[in-house]
Amino acid sequence: MNSFGLIFTSLLYLAILFGIAYWAEKRAEKGKSMVTNPYIYALSLAVYCTAWTFYGSVGRAVSNGIDFLAVYIGPTLALPLSWMILRKIIRICKVQRITSIADFISSRYGKNATLGVLVTIVCIFGLLPYIAIQLKAISSSFLILSNADIDSNSGFFAKDLTLYIAIVLSIFTIIFGTRKIDSTERHEGMVTAIAAESIIKLLAFLTVGIFVTYIAFDGFADIFRKAYQVPNLKKVFVIEQEGGFSTWFWHTLLSMLAIIFLPRQFQVAVVENVNEKHLNKAMWLFPVYMFLINIFVFPIAFGGELLFPHGEVNPDNYVLAIPLKFNHKLMALLTYIGGFSAATSMMIVETIALSTMISNNLIMPVLLKNPKFQKRFEGNLSNLVNNIRRTAIVLIILLAYIYYKTVAEYYSLVSIGLVSFTAVAQFAPAIIGGIFWKGGTRLGALVGIIVGSVIWFFTLVLPSMIGAGIFPVSIMKEGLFGIYLLKPFEFLGLKGMDDISHGLFWSISLNAICYVFFSVRSKITSIEHNQAVIFVDIFSHSKFIETSTIWRGKAYIPDIRSLLVNFFGERRTDRVLRSFATRHHLNLEARHADPRLVSFAEKLLAGVVGTASARIMVSSVSKEEKISMDEVMDILKASRELMVSNKELRKKIA
């Protein structure tokens, strides 16, 4: 197919997506929001299905057989089983105005900036390979469909198609995700467009699957019978991967954690959620989506092996190669758009989530601690935050491109994706422990994530860099520094597991042990204890959390107002403050700010710059007084009793 025609089709598709997003935002302005529809919410969760799913599942099925299903069984089980966890996380994020997974962990453990930095760094290094394979998938599918010379993509800059793809997607992501300053405001257009892409990639995959199964062959029975007669394909029907059933367990557990803790999943499932009840719909609709997008994986895999018996086509490319073999150009183009949808939706949401973390947890806390900086950008901080996020989006995609050119070209889509899954799994002990155990501390979370991330890098990332020739092969054969127990795939002498299961076992186990051990041994601060009570008992406190506060100190209303004006402008700031003052019978003409107003202002700022940065900003204009844990508990107890008494009073009046 003509290369210029494909480029035009790709740009036209992006323009249509932008049109959908624009239409959705205009509807929202008229009070007809699309994201209030639970089906849109459930479909947006399908951003989990990336180019890895669209192309890589077929390749994985050929090489590993039925084992590829573990990655999809996990999410299918996770939503129904983790309903309580997700609902709790959503409620916490709404109450605390949390904007990212880094912000969540930072806020839980005393609004600690160091934790936010650590989580952001782990996400960047863990997900760059995952973004890189999306670029690889788009580039490869373009070259296959246009029958272009592979050498035309080998140049590092001059004639590199992937570089231009990266540039276009950077611009498109900036347009999509950085028009609003408040990260807790819903990206109505983005979510609607992602839901539309979920439908497009599903329809494209089903079209190819139906064609292969019922036109190229005579149904499931025919294609399975012919595949079973091929000696090389008999292995597909049994579980004979290294590790056996233990591989299923670890891969299923890994994907269960990924569906919750991947930044893009956290963005669409938590930050973009407008109604907790939408989870009820997603609990059954998302598993149905998982079933449909996987039902034709084996027929396509077997069809590819039967139609290309001599290995002339990479199994990852069977989805595109089969329509081309039968000269069905229109179907091939639809398939290309489906894969393009799968890759771009992931890149858009992931880079938006990462750029928010970089802005709120890496850059802004450092800048806001500098009084000269605050004075210089006074009144213009909102533009600065948006520019930081735009720059971060460009840098993330550029780094992913560099990783693709240096490492990702040598590995399959699925192998790199599973490595990224293991990276985000390191947040599980700190988050799950943090919402159910009040004893979890900042030190426990910090040490746990550091230890888990180091083990992840050593057992999974280092081998890929060795394979790319960056580090010597002797590390794999003899161990680091020649120490036998420090072999990446046989860490501490453990053998008999596949590399992903091995890396996940050691990293998550040592992470959890360190989290519990150091939490028990360390002393909890008053703010950590307060946050622990709020997070663990969120359903008890969320109805009155706005008016209950442990903040005590002196702050002036003009100072608080000026902080908010820097980000929201005078008109919106005055409107919000008046609304809050009316609800709680506060006098905005007073000199000193009521503690509830200060706490409210901090939460508003948290929606823009994150909880740690918001804490820094409020502290810069106030003198905070310490409060004992007994006083914390008294305040929460009194607030709860007040809520109960008000409820009883309303019953009596009724």
C-alpha positions in Angstrom: 0.0 0.0 0.0 1.1 3.6 -0.7 3.2 5.0 2.2 1.7 8.5 1.8 -1.8 7.0 1.8 -1.0 5.3 5.1 0.4 8.5 6.6 -2.7 10.4 5.5 -4.9 7.7 7.0 -3.0 7.8 10.3 -3.3 11.6 10.6 -6.9 11.5 9.6 -7.6 8.9 12.3 -5.9 11.1 14.9 -8.0 14.1 13.7 -11.2 12.0 14.1 -10.1 11.1 17.6 -9.5 14.8 18.4 -12.9 15.5 16.9 -14.5 12.9 19.2 -12.7 14.5 22.2 -13.7 18.0 21.3 -17.3 16.9 20.8 -17.4 15.2 24.2 -16.0 18.3 26.0 -18.5 20.6 24.3 -21.3 18.2 25.5 -19.9 18.3 29.0 -20.0 22.1 29.0 -23.7 21.9 28.2 -24.3 19.5 31.1 -24.5 16.3 28.9 -21.3 14.6 30.0 -20.3 11.3 28.2 -18.3 10.0 31.1 -21.3 9.7 33.4 -22.2 6.7 31.2 -20.9 3.5 32.9 -20.3 1.9 29.5 -17.8 4.7 28.6 -16.0 4.1 31.9 -15.9 0.3 31.4 -14.6 0.7 27.8 -11.9 3.2 28.9 -10.5 0.5 31.2 -9.7 -1.5 28.0 -6.7 0.9 27.5 -5.1 -2.1 29.2 -5.2 -3.8 25.8 -2.3 -2.3 24.0 -0.3 -3.2 20.9 1.0 -6.0 23.0 -2.5 -7.5 23.1 -3.3 -6.7 19.4 -0.1 -8.1 18.0 1.9 -9.7 20.8 -0.8 -12.1 22.0 -0.6 -14.0 18.8 3.2 -14.2 18.9 3.0 -15.3 22.5 0.5 -18.0 21.7 2.8 -19.4 19.0 5.9 -19.5 21.3 4.3 -20.3 24.7 0.9 -21.8 23.9 -2.0 -21.5 26.2 0.2 -19.8 28.9 -0.4 -16.4 27.2 -3.9 -16.4 28.7 -2.6 -15.8 32.2 -2.0 -12.2 31.4 -5.8 -11.8 30.6 -7.2 -14.1 33.3 -5.6 -11.9 35.9 -7.5 -8.7 35.0 -10.7 -10.7 34.4 -10.4 -11.9 38.0 -9.0 -8.7 39.4 -12.0 -6.4 38.9 -14.6 -8.6 40.7 -12.2 -9.7 43.4 -10.6 -6.2 44.0 -13.9 -4.3 43.9 -13.5 -3.3 47.6 -9.9 -2.2 47.0 -10.7 -0.1 43.9 -13.8 1.5 45.5 -11.7 2.4 48.5 -8.9 3.9 46.4 -11.5 5.9 44.4 -13.1 7.3 47.5 -9.7 8.2 49.0 -8.6 10.0 45.8 -11.9 12.0 45.6 -11.7 13.1 49.2 -7.9 13.9 49.2 -7.9 15.2 45.6 -5.2 12.8 44.6 -4.0 12.9 41.0 -1.7 10.0 40.4 -0.4 6.8 42.0 2.8 8.7 43.1 0.5 11.2 44.8 -1.5 8.4 46.4 1.5 6.8 48.1 3.0 10.2 49.1 -0.2 11.3 50.6 -0.8 8.1 52.6 2.6 8.2 54.3 2.4 11.8 55.6 2.4 13.6 52.3 6.1 12.7 52.0 7.8 14.3 49.0 10.6 11.7 48.9 8.2 8.9 48.4 6.5 10.8 45.6 9.9 11.2 43.9 10.8 7.5 44.3 7.5 6.3 42.9 7.8 8.7 39.9 11.3 7.5 39.1 10.3 3.8 39.3 7.3 4.5 37.0 9.5 6.4 34.4 12.2 3.7 34.2 9.6 0.9 34.4 7.3 2.2 31.7 9.7 3.6 29.2 10.2 0.1 27.7 6.4 -0.4 27.6 5.9 2.9 25.7 8.8 2.0 23.4 7.1 -1.2 22.3 4.1 0.8 21.2 6.4 2.8 18.9 7.9 -0.5 17.7 4.4 -1.9 16.9 3.3 1.2 15.0 6.5 1.4 13.0 6.6 -2.4 12.2 2.9 -2.4 11.1 3.5 0.6 8.9 6.5 -1.0 7.2 4.7 -4.3 6.6 1.6 -2.6 5.2 3.6 -0.3 2.9 6.1 -3.0 2.0 8.8 -0.4 2.7 12.5 -1.3 2.8 13.4 -2.1 6.4 16.7 -0.1 5.9 14.7 3.1 5.5 13.9 2.8 9.2 17.5 2.1 10.4 18.8 5.7 10.4 18.8 7.3 13.8 17.3 10.6 12.8 17.5 11.5 9.1 15.1 8.9 7.5 13.7 7.4 10.7 9.9 6.8 10.5 9.6 6.0 14.2 11.0 9.4 15.1 8.3 11.2 13.1 5.7 9.0 14.7 7.0 9.9 18.1 6.9 13.6 17.3 3.3 13.5 16.0 2.2 11.5 19.0 3.9 14.0 21.4 2.0 16.9 19.8 -1.3 15.0 19.9 -0.8 14.0 23.5 -0.1 17.6 24.5 -3.3 18.8 22.8 -5.2 15.9 24.5 -4.0 16.1 28.0 -2.6 19.5 29.1 -5.4 22.0 28.4 -6.7 21.9 32.0 -4.6 22.9 34.9 -6.4 20.9 37.6 -5.5 17.3 37.2 -8.5 16.2 39.3 -10.9 17.7 36.7 -12.0 15.0 34.4 -10.5 14.7 30.9 -13.9 14.2 29.4 -12.6 14.3 25.8 -9.7 11.9 26.4 -11.8 9.3 28.2 -14.4 9.4 25.5 -11.8 9.0 22.7 -10.1 6.2 24.6 -13.5 4.4 24.9 -14.0 4.9 21.1 -10.5 3.4 20.4 -11.4 0.4 22.6 -14.3 -0.3 20.3 -12.2 0.2 17.1 -9.4 -2.1 18.1 -11.9 -4.8 19.2 -13.8 -4.6 15.9 -10.6 -4.8 13.9 -9.3 -7.8 15.8 -12.6 -9.6 15.6 -12.8 -8.9 11.8 -9.4 -10.6 11.2 -10.3 -13.4 13.5 -13.6 -14.2 11.8 -11.9 -14.0 8.4 -9.2 -16.4 9.3 -11.5 -18.8 11.1 -14.5 -18.9 8.8 -13.1 -17.8 5.3 -9.5 -18.8 5.2 -10.4 -22.1 7.1 -13.7 -23.9 7.8 -14.3 -22.9 11.4 -12.7 -23.6 14.8 -12.8 -27.4 14.4 -11.0 -27.3 11.0 -8.2 -24.9 12.0 -7.6 -26.7 15.3 -7.5 -30.1 13.7 -5.0 -29.0 11.0 -2.9 -27.3 13.7 -2.8 -30.4 15.8 -1.4 -32.4 12.9 1.7 -30.1 12.7 4.4 -31.4 15.1 5.6 -28.0 16.0 2.2 -26.8 17.0 1.3 -29.7 19.4 3.2 -27.9 22.2 0.7 -25.1 22.0 -2.0 -27.4 23.5 -0.2 -28.2 26.7 1.4 -26.3 29.5 5.1 -27.0 29.2 6.6 -23.6 29.9 9.5 -23.6 32.4 7.9 -23.6 35.8 4.6 -25.3 34.8 1.6 -24.2 36.8 3.7 -21.9 39.0 4.1 -19.7 36.0 0.4 -19.4 35.6 0.1 -18.4 39.3 2.8 -15.7 39.1 1.8 -14.3 35.7 -1.9 -14.2 36.8 -0.9 -12.4 40.0 1.3 -10.0 38.1 -1.5 -9.0 35.7 -4.0 -8.7 38.6 -1.6 -6.1 40.2 -1.0 -4.4 36.8 -4.7 -3.7 36.1 -4.8 -1.6 39.3 -1.3 -0.1 39.6 -0.3 0.7 36.1 -0.4 4.6 35.9 -2.7 4.6 32.9 -5.1 2.2 34.6 -5.0 4.3 37.8 -5.7 7.3 35.6 -8.8 5.9 33.9 -10.1 3.7 36.7 -9.5 6.1 39.6 -8.7 9.7 38.6 -11.3 9.8 35.8 -14.0 8.0 37.7 -17.1 10.2 38.3 -19.2 7.6 40.1 -18.2 4.7 42.2 -21.2 2.7 41.0 -19.7 2.5 37.6 -17.5 -0.2 39.0 -20.6 -2.4 39.1 -20.9 -2.2 35.3 -17.1 -2.6 34.7 -17.0 -5.7 36.8 -18.8 -7.7 34.1 -18.3 -5.7 31.0 -14.5 -5.6 31.2 -14.2 -9.4 31.5 -16.5 -9.7 28.5 -14.2 -7.4 26.6 -11.2 -9.6 27.6 -12.9 -12.7 26.4 -13.9 -11.2 23.0 -10.4 -9.8 22.2 -8.8 -13.1 23.0 -11.3 -15.6 21.4 -9.6 -15.5 18.0 -6.0 -15.4 19.2 -5.4 -19.2 18.7 -7.1 -19.3 15.3 -5.0 -16.4 14.1 -1.8 -18.0 15.6 -2.6 -21.4 14.0 -3.6 -19.8 10.7 -0.3 -17.9 10.6 1.7 -21.0 11.3 -0.2 -23.0 8.6 -0.1 -20.2 6.0 3.6 -19.2 6.6 5.2 -22.6 7.5 8.8 -21.6 6.9 9.0 -18.8 9.4 9.1 -16.0 6.8 6.8 -13.9 9.0 7.3 -12.9 12.6 4.3 -14.3 14.6 3.7 -10.9 16.1 2.8 -9.7 12.6 0.3 -12.5 11.7 -2.6 -10.2 12.3 -1.5 -8.0 9.5 0.2 -10.6 7.3 -2.8 -12.9 6.8 -5.1 -10.2 5.2 -2.2 -9.2 2.9 -1.6 -12.8 1.8 -5.2 -12.9 0.6 -4.8 -9.4 -0.9 -7.6 -8.0 1.3 -6.1 -4.4 1.5 -9.2 -2.9 3.1 -9.1 -5.4 5.9 -5.4 -4.9 6.3 -5.9 -1.2 6.6 -8.6 -1.8 9.2 -6.2 -4.0 11.1 -3.5 -1.4 10.9 -5.9 1.2 12.4 -6.9 -1.3 15.1 -3.2 -1.8 16.1 -2.6 2.0 15.8 -5.6 2.5 18.2 -4.2 0.0 20.7 -0.8 1.7 20.7 -1.8 5.3 20.7 -4.4 5.0 23.4 -1.8 3.5 25.7 0.8 6.1 24.9 -1.6 9.1 25.4 -2.9 8.0 28.8 0.4 6.7 30.1 2.4 9.8 29.1 -0.3 12.1 30.6 -0.2 10.2 33.8 3.6 10.2 33.9 3.8 13.9 33.0 1.5 14.8 35.9 3.8 12.8 38.3 6.9 14.5 36.9 5.3 17.9 37.4 3.8 17.3 40.8 6.4 15.1 42.4 9.7 15.9 40.8 9.8 19.5 39.6 7.3 21.5 41.6 8.3 20.4 45.1 11.9 21.6 44.3 10.8 24.9 42.7 8.3 25.7 45.4 10.9 25.5 48.2 12.7 28.4 46.6 11.2 31.8 47.7 12.8 33.6 44.8 11.1 31.3 42.4 7.7 31.8 44.0 8.1 35.6 43.8 9.3 35.5 40.2 6.3 33.4 38.9 3.7 34.8 41.2 0.4 35.0 39.4 1.7 32.8 36.5 2.1 29.4 38.2 -0.7 27.7 36.2 1.0 28.3 32.9 4.3 27.1 34.3 2.8 23.8 35.5 1.2 23.2 32.1 4.5 23.9 30.3 6.3 21.5 32.6 3.8 18.8 31.8 4.1 19.5 28.0 7.9 19.3 28.2 7.6 16.1 30.2 5.4 14.5 27.6 8.0 15.3 24.9 10.9 14.0 27.0 9.1 10.8 27.9 8.3 9.9 24.3 11.8 10.9 23.2 13.4 8.6 25.8 11.0 5.8 24.8 12.2 6.3 21.2 15.8 6.1 22.3 15.1 2.9 24.3 13.4 1.5 21.2 16.4 2.1 19.0 18.9 0.7 21.5 17.1 -2.2 23.3 13.5 -2.8 22.4 14.2 -3.8 18.8 15.8 -7.0 20.0 12.9 -8.3 22.1 9.2 -9.3 21.6 6.3 -7.1 22.6 5.2 -9.4 25.4 8.5 -9.9 27.1 9.1 -6.2 27.5 5.5 -5.6 28.6 5.8 -8.1 31.4 9.0 -6.5 32.7 7.1 -3.2 33.0 4.2 -5.0 34.8 6.7 -6.2 37.4 8.0 -2.7 38.0 4.6 -1.3 38.9 3.8 -4.4 41.0 6.4 -2.9 43.5 3.7 -0.4 44.7 1.3 -3.2 45.8 2.6 -3.7 49.4 2.7 0.1 50.1 -0.8 0.7 48.6 -2.7 -2.4 49.8 -1.0 -2.3 53.2 -1.6 1.5 53.4 -5.4 1.2 52.9 -5.9 -1.7 55.3 -3.2 -1.4 57.9 -2.7 1.7 60.1 0.7 0.6 61.2 2.3 1.1 57.8 4.9 3.9 57.9 6.9 6.1 55.5 10.1 4.2 56.2 8.5 0.8 55.6 7.1 2.0 52.2 10.3 3.7 51.2 12.6 0.7 52.0 10.2 -1.8 50.5 9.9 0.0 47.2 13.6 0.7 46.9 14.5 -3.0 47.6 11.8 -4.3 45.3 12.9 -2.0 42.5 16.6 -2.9 42.8 15.8 -6.6 42.6 13.4 -5.9 39.6 16.2 -4.1 37.8 18.8 -6.8 38.5 16.7 -9.8 37.6 14.7 -8.4 34.6 16.1 -5.2 33.2 19.8 -6.0 33.4 19.5 -9.2 31.3 17.8 -7.2 28.5 20.6 -4.7 28.6 23.2 -7.5 28.5 21.3 -9.0 25.5 21.6 -5.6 23.8 25.4 -5.6 24.4 25.4 -2.8 27.0 26.8 -5.0 29.8 29.1 -8.1 29.6 27.6 -11.6 29.2 29.7 -12.8 32.1 27.2 -11.4 34.5 24.6 -13.9 33.3 27.0 -16.9 33.3 29.1 -16.2 36.4 27.0 -13.7 38.4 27.7 -10.1 39.3 31.3 -9.7 40.4 31.7 -13.4 39.8 29.4 -14.3 42.7 27.4 -17.4 41.8 24.4 -16.3 44.0 24.1 -13.1 42.0 23.1 -14.5 38.7 20.1 -12.5 37.4 18.0 -15.6 36.4 19.2 -17.7 39.4 19.2 -15.1 42.1 20.3 -16.6 45.5 20.4 -20.0 43.8 16.7 -20.3 43.0 16.2 -22.3 39.7 13.2 -23.8 37.8 11.2 -20.6 37.3 10.8 -18.5 34.1 12.5 -15.2 34.2 9.3 -13.1 34.9 8.1 -15.4 37.7 11.6 -15.5 39.2 11.9 -11.7 39.2 8.4 -11.1 40.5 8.8 -13.6 43.3 12.0 -12.1 44.7 11.1 -8.5 44.2 7.6 -8.5 45.6 8.6 -10.9 48.5 11.5 -8.9 49.7 9.5 -5.7 49.1 6.7 -6.9 51.4 9.0 -8.2 54.0 10.9 -4.9 54.2 7.6 -2.9 54.3 6.3 -4.8 57.3 9.6 -5.1 59.1 10.6 -1.4 58.9 7.0 -0.3 59.6 6.9 -2.2 62.8 10.4 -1.0 63.8 9.9 2.7 63.0 8.0 5.5 64.8 4.9 7.0 63.2 4.5 10.7 63.1 1.3 12.6 63.9 0.6 13.5 60.2 1.3 9.9 59.1 -1.1 8.6 61.8 -3.8 11.1 60.7 -3.4 10.0 57.0 -3.4 6.4 58.0 -6.7 6.8 59.9 -8.3 8.7 57.0 -7.1 6.1 54.4 -8.0 3.0 56.4 -11.3 4.3 57.7 -12.2 6.3 54.6 -15.8 5.1 54.4 -16.4 6.3 58.0 -14.8 9.7 57.6 -15.4 10.7 54.0 -18.8 12.3 54.7 -17.3 14.8 57.1 -13.6 14.9 56.1 -13.9 18.4 54.6 -14.7 19.9 58.0 -12.5 17.7 60.2 -8.9 18.8 60.2 -5.8 18.4 62.4 -4.2 21.6 61.0 -3.7 24.2 63.7 -1.7 27.4 63.3 -1.9 30.9 62.0 -2.5 31.9 58.4 -4.1 34.9 56.9 -7.0 34.8 54.4 -5.3 37.2 51.9 -2.2 34.9 51.8 -4.4 31.8 51.2 -6.3 33.6 48.5 -3.2 34.7 46.7 -1.9 31.1 46.6 -5.1 30.0 44.9 -5.2 33.0 42.5 -1.8 31.9 41.2 -3.4 28.8 39.8 -7.1 29.3 39.4 -7.4 33.1 38.7 -9.3 35.7 40.7 -12.8 34.9 39.5 -12.7 31.2 40.1 -10.8 31.6 43.4 -13.4 34.0 44.8 -16.3 31.8 43.7 -14.8 28.7 45.3 -13.9 30.5 48.6 -17.4 32.1 48.8 -19.1 28.8 48.3 -17.0 27.1 51.0 -17.5 30.0 53.4 -21.2 29.9 52.9 -21.4 26.1 53.5 -19.5 26.4 56.7 -20.6 29.8 58.0 -17.1 31.4 57.8 -16.3 35.1 57.6 -13.9 35.8 54.7 -13.5 39.4 55.9 -11.7 38.1 59.0 -7.9 38.5 59.3 -7.0 35.0 60.3 -8.0 32.0 58.2 -10.1 29.3 59.7 -8.2 25.9 59.9 -11.0 24.4 57.8 -10.4 27.0 55.1 -6.6 26.3 55.1 -7.2 22.6 54.8 -9.6 23.1 52.0 -7.1 25.4 50.2 -4.5 22.7 50.5 -6.7 20.1 48.9 -7.5 22.5 46.0 -3.8 23.0 45.4 -3.2 19.2 45.7 -5.4 18.8 42.6 -2.9 21.0 40.6 0.5 20.3 42.0 0.1 17.2 44.2 -0.3 16.7 47.9 3.4 17.1 48.8 3.8 20.4 46.8 0.5 21.7 48.2 1.8 21.0 51.7 4.9 23.1 50.9 2.9 26.0 49.5 0.5 26.2 52.5 3.4 25.9 54.9 5.1 28.8 53.2 2.3 31.2 54.2 1.4 29.7 57.6 2.9 28.9 60.9 1.8 25.4 61.7 1.5 24.1 65.2 2.0 20.5 66.2 -0.8 18.4 67.4 -0.7 15.2 69.5 -2.1 11.9 68.4 -4.6 12.0 71.2 -5.9 15.3 69.8 -6.1 13.7 66.4 -8.2 10.9 67.6 -10.4 13.2 69.7 -11.1 15.3 66.6 -12.0 12.3 64.4 -14.1 10.8 67.2 -16.0 14.1 67.8 -16.6 14.5 64.0 -17.9 11.0 63.8 -20.2 11.4 66.8 -21.5 14.7 65.3 -22.3 12.9 62.0 -24.2 10.2 63.9 -26.1 12.7 66.1 -27.1 14.8 63.0 -28.3 11.6 61.3 -30.5 10.7 64.3 -31.8 14.3 64.5 -32.8 14.2 60.8 -34.7 10.9 61.5 -36.6 12.5 64.4 -37.5 15.5 62.3 -38.7 13.3 59.5 
